[in-house]
């Protein structure tokens, strides 16, 4: 994510993992052009290839638009 954070349009990332090792990573970008620039980054492509070879049996990529977001914080 260090590389992604250097790209224009990067807004942030969230990760979650289940006890059974299923995982999800969501990255947020300002617009579709920023997403495409990240997709086409040569170093990112190398990291994707390494991931396919070493760590992931399968994966899915989904591009979605966040229309609204809400968050509940615990009472302090």
C-alpha positions in Angstrom: 0.0 0.0 0.0 3.0 2.3 0.3 3.2 2.5 -3.5 -0.6 3.1 -3.8 -0.4 5.9 -1.2 2.1 7.7 -3.5 -0.3 7.7 -6.5 -2.5 10.8 -7.2 -6.1 10.1 -6.3 -5.4 7.5 -3.5 -7.8 8.1 -0.6 -7.1 5.2 1.7 -7.4 1.4 2.3 -9.2 -1.0 4.6 -8.5 -4.6 5.3 -10.4 -7.5 7.0 -9.6 -11.2 7.5 -11.6 -14.1 8.8 -10.2 -16.8 11.1 -10.3 -19.1 8.1 -7.9 -16.8 6.2 -10.5 -15.3 3.8 -9.5 -11.7 3.3 -10.7 -8.5 1.7 -8.8 -5.3 0.9 -10.7 -2.2 -0.2 -8.8 0.7 -1.7 -10.5 4.1 -2.2 -9.7 6.5 -5.1 -11.0 9.8 -6.2 -12.1 8.7 -9.6 -11.9 6.1 -12.4 -8.9 7.8 -14.0 -6.9 7.3 -10.7 -8.0 3.7 -10.5 -6.8 3.1 -14.1 -3.5 4.8 -13.4 -3.0 2.5 -10.4 -4.0 -0.6 -12.4 -1.5 0.3 -15.1 1.5 1.1 -12.8 4.4 -1.2 -13.7 5.5 -1.8 -10.1 1.9 -2.6 -9.1 1.6 -5.1 -12.0 4.8 -6.8 -10.7 3.3 -7.1 -7.2 0.1 -8.5 -8.7 2.1 -11.2 -10.6 4.0 -12.1 -7.4 0.7 -12.4 -5.5 -0.7 -14.8 -8.1 2.5 -16.9 -8.0 3.1 -17.0 -4.3 0.0 -16.2 -2.2 -3.3 -16.4 -3.9 -5.1 -19.4 -5.2 -7.9 -17.1 -6.5 -9.0 -13.5 -6.1 -11.6 -11.1 -7.5 -11.4 -7.4 -8.3 -14.5 -5.3 -8.1 -14.7 -1.6 -8.9 -17.6 0.1 -7.3 -18.7 3.7 -6.6 -19.4 4.7 -3.0 -22.5 6.9 -3.1 -22.7 7.4 0.7 -20.9 6.2 3.8 -21.8 6.2 7.5 -19.9 5.1 10.5 -20.9 4.5 14.1 -18.3 5.2 16.8 -18.5 3.7 20.3 -19.5 6.0 23.1 -16.6 7.5 24.9 
